[in-house]
Amino acid sequence: MDYHITQVQLHCRVCAKRLFKAKSKCRSTIFLCKPYAAKLLNVFGIDTNNDDNRVHPEHFCPSCKCALDRVISAMHRKIHYKCGTTPFQWEMHSDRECKVGDYTCAHIK
């Protein structure tokens, strides 16, 4: 189960893309969801308050952070901005059926 949680945490909470390249030692900036909980709820409709680390990743990627910032900036300027990011719907799943979007987690054989 610990390996499963590790695999889930390698993905973005918003778009479900992998946060890091498979063999890359370069780790780009990722963002913890908790400090952005209200913004994630307001912009993407993602409520992180009841997240389960077996199902929901705790971080989101720089691309989704940029989208979040663009929408919030537009809201402050009272401009309607349609965000192109569609949030991934994380659902309870078993270790045997661990798929994130089109990606099957590495621990599935």
N, C-alpha and C positions, 0 to 999 in steps of 0.2 A: 504494500500500500504506500509506503514512503516513496518508492520509485515512481509510482503513479502520480502522486502529488507533485513531485519534482517535475515530471513531464508536463502536467497541466500548467504549472507556474512558468514554463518557458514560453507561454503565449500571452498575447495582449488581451486584456479584459474586454476591450471594446471591439476590436476587429478580428481577434483570434489568430492573427498572423504570429509566426514565431518571432520572439524578441531578439534572438541571436542566431547567427549562422551556425550551422552544425559544428564546424571545426574551427571557427573563428575565435581568436583570443581577444579580439577587439570587442569591447562591450560598450555600445552606445548608451546614452542616457536613457533610463527608463523612469517612469513616474509611479509612485505608490498611489493607489486609488483612494485610500482613506482621507488624505488632506483635500482631495478634490471631490469628495462624495456629493456635496450639494450641487456642484457644477456638472458632474456626470449625470446626475438625476435630471437637472434642468435642461441640459442640451441633448443628451442621448436617451434619456428615460431609463437610465441604469441605476437601480437602487442597490448600492453596495453594503448597506447596513446589515443585511442578513446573509451575506456571502459565506459559502462553505468552501474552505481551501481544497477540498477533494474535487470540487466542481468548478469553482471560479478562480481564475488567476488574480493575484493581488496587485499586479502592475499593468500599466498601459504604455504603448509605444510612442515615440516622438511624433509620428505622423498623426496619431489620434490626438496628441497634445496640441499640435498645431491647429487641427480642425476645431478643437475645443476653444482655443484662444481666438480664432477667427470669428466663431459664432458669438462668443462673449463680447468681443470688440464691436461687432456689428450691433449687438443688442444695446450696448452703451451709447452708440451713435444713432440709435433708433432706426437702423437700417435692417430690412428683412434679408437675411442671408440663409440660403438653403444649404445645409451641410451635406456633402456627398458621401459621408461615412455612414454606413448602415451597421448598427450594433449587432454583433453575433449573439444568438440566443443560447446561452449555456444551460444545459439540462443535466440532471442526474444521470449517470451512466456507470456501467460496471467496468472493471479492469479489462475484461474481454472485449468490450465494444467501445474502446476509447478512441473516438474520432473527434477531431476538432476541425470543423469545416471539411475540406477535402484531404486533410492530413490525418494519417493514422499514427498515433503515438508510437514512439520507438520501442516501447516494451511489448508491443503486440507482435507475436510471431506467427 
